[in-house]
Amino acid sequence: MFCPQCGSKQPDDAQFCAQCGAPLSAVNDAGEAAEAAPTGGAKSAGAAAETAAAPTPAESPEPEAAPASPAAPAGEPAATSPAPAEKPKRKSHRTAIIAGAVAAALVCGGGIGGFVWWQGEQERIAEEARVEAEQKAAYEAAHQTYPITLEIQCDGLDTSTGTKIPLHVTGTDFEGNAVDELFFTDQNATGVELMRGDYTFDIPASPIAADGTIYDVSASGAAGLGGRVDDDGSFLTQNALWLDPIDAADVTDDEIEAAYDMAVQGGCENADELRDAAYARRDEALAKDALGAYEAASYSFTIPEQWIGRVEVTIDGDDVTITPSGQPDHVLCELEVIQGELHSAGDIADATQAVCDLGDGRTVTARVRNYCYIIPQALDSNSTNPDDFYTLDEAEELVGLETLGAYTYDDALSGWESNPGVGITGASDALFDYLKQSVTAK
């Protein structure tokens, strides 16, 4: 038998189609009914089949009227015979086989077509994924960030115990997009990575060292450094950033608070402790200033009592400059460290003496200006050099500070008159003697 669903040939006793799974019970029932039909009677099995295949009444043409049969003899009943029926055409088995084959071909063709479509769809999806991956890789390669090699000079700062250095970066990347980022880093700009582009680097607030040191970020060296990340990822710059420590006594509350706020923003866990250290260092320095005590990098010193409140002391590492208050261009004394011993003592206007041996092959020297000679000599020569011009108040203050109050300006003029070209001898001796006692190695 053949499956009514797909037309494939199936065993006669099959319950379901092995090709498409359709039930075959109806086909079996029809076959059994055909086998059970009687062979005799008004219709044979063939006639029954033909009758089943005959057109329905609606489809059959109207039968023509049968001719009248001859009259039966009188006294005899009329003979009756069934009207002849039109014999239907018989469907051939070949037609059924062809129909089944066509149905099977359609099913098989649909399966093959579906597989071809599915295979093409998978190839399309894979191609889209490949293109997307290539585009992503190209984008990431173009937008790669590169570590920069920037030096930040900040003496005395250890970012493992103090705060990180805030580094503000502005500029444009290679696509022209504006860049404005804040990093927290160390002296080597560790962790700072940028895409290709042109940038400017600034330090917006001071870091805080473990001992409370605050650094000067208002100086030109802490801002405006330019740099470029080139196409090959190399970083190009012509300079470095640097931060100089601020003299402890000169640190303001605003500078400490700005450093603290930046430390908190950078995630410093001990920011409160470092802020307290900065305040303590500043307050201690102010207390020492009141006593005339100061700290250089390798030594400490005090100033004479006569100078307290009347001079400005500037410290840069081991270099110290002392000037009268309000007279920044008139240096009283300079302290510096030299390698080895002092071999030159200067001259009568600018005497230099060794005041402290640091014990490591270095020596602290003091250079003192002899205003008891400089000012009278300028007057006597009618100097036209603006640097030799002094007001009376300036002249009196300079002579009094240099001699620790031992001489006045009038004394200096009298000494010049009595000893022309020399003036008072040994006018700076008292100051040198004091410095030799006050300067001590750390």
Residue, then its C-alpha position, 0 to 999 in steps of 0.5 A: m500500500f501507499c501512504p496517503q500523506c507522502g505517497s511512499k510505498q509501505p508494507d501492507d500490515a504497517q500501522f504508520c508511514a515509515q517516511c513521514g509517520a502518518p497513520l495507515s489504519a484507514v488504509n488497512d481498514a479499507g483493504e480489509a473491507a474490500e477483502a471481506a466483500p462477497t463475490g456473488g450476488a447482484k454485484s461482484a467485487g469488481a463491480a463494487a469497486e467500479t461502482a465506488a469509483a463511478p461519478t456521484p449523481a451530481e457529477s453524472p449526466e442525466p440518463e437517457a430514457a430507455p425505450a419502451s419494452p414490447a408489450a407482454p402477451a395478454g395474461e402474462p406478466a411483463a418481463t422486467s430487467p434492470a436498466p443498464a448502468e454506465k461503467p466507470k473508468r478504472k484508476s490505474h495503479r500506475t497513476a497512484i504510484i506516480a502521485g506517491a512518487v511526486a509527493a515523496a519528491l516534494v517532501c524530500g526536495g523540501g528537506i534538502g532545500g531547508f538544509v541548504w537554507w540552514q547551511g547558508e544562514q549559518e555561513r552568513i552568521a559566521e561571516e557577520a561574526r568574523v567582520e564584527a570581530e575584525q572591526k572590534a580588533a581594529y577599533e581597539a588597536a586604534h584606541q589603544t592607550y600607551p604608558i607615558t614616561l614622565e619624570i616628576q622631581c619631588d625631593g623627600l616624597d615617598t608615595s608609598t608612605g605619603t600621598k600620590i602626586p595628582l597629575h592633571v592631563t588636558g589636550t586632544d587625542f588622535e581623533g580630536n576629542a578633548v581629554d581632561e583626566l586626573f591621575f594619581t601617580d608617583q615620580n615616574a608617572t606610573g599608571v598614567e596611560l594615554m591614547r595617541g594625541d597631544y597633551t599638557f600636564d599640570i600638578p593641581a595640588s601638593p602631595i603630602a610627604a610622610d613628615g608633613t612636607i608640602y610642595d610648591v605647585s605655584a611655580s612654573g615647573a609644576a605646570g604647563l609641561g607639553g607632551r605627545v604620544d606618537d603613532d608608535g606609542s612613544f611619549l615625547t617631551q622635552n622636560a620634566l615637572w618638579l616640585d620644591p618643598i615650601d619652607a615649613a613656616d611659610v606653608t598656609d592653611d589653604e595649601i594644606e587643605a588643598a593637598y588634603d582634599m586631593a589626597v582624599q580624592g585619590g583614595c589615600e587611606n591615611a590622608d587625615e594623619l598626613r594632614d595633621a603631620a603637615y599642620a604639626r610641621r608648620d606649627e613647629a617651624l613657626a615656633k622655631d622661627a620665634l626662637g630664630a631656629y631653622e633647618a637646612a637639608s644637612y644642618s640646623f642653625t639659629i639666627p642672632e637674637q638681634w635678627i629675630g623679626r627683622v630678617e627673611v630666611t630662605i632655605d633651598g636644600d642646603d642653601v640659605t639666604i638671609t636678607p633684611s625684611g623689606q630689602p630682598d635685594h640686599v643680602l646679609c649672609e649666605l650659607e652653603v655646603i661645599q665639598g672639601e675644605l674652604h680655600s678662598a676667604g673672599d675679600i674685604a667687601d665679601a668675606t667668607q669663612a668655614v663655620c661647620d664641618l659636616g664630617d663627611g668631607r663637606t663643609v658649611t661656609a658663611r659669606v657675609r657682606n661688609y656694609c661698613y665698607i660697601i656703603p661708605q666706599a660707594l659714597d666716596s666714589n660717587s658711584t652711579n650704579p643703582d645697586d649702590f644706592y641706599t636710603l638712610d633707613e636701609a643703610e642704618e639697618l644693614v650696618g646694625l644687622e651686620t655688626l649685631g648692633a656693635y656699630t651704627y651707620d655714623d660709625a661706619l662713616s667715621g671709620w672710613e674717614s679715619n681709615p680711607g679705603v678700609g673703614i672699620t676692620g673686623a666689622s663682621d667678626a661677631l657674626f662669624d663667631y656666632l654662626k660657628q657656634s649655631v650651625t650644627a650638622k644633623 
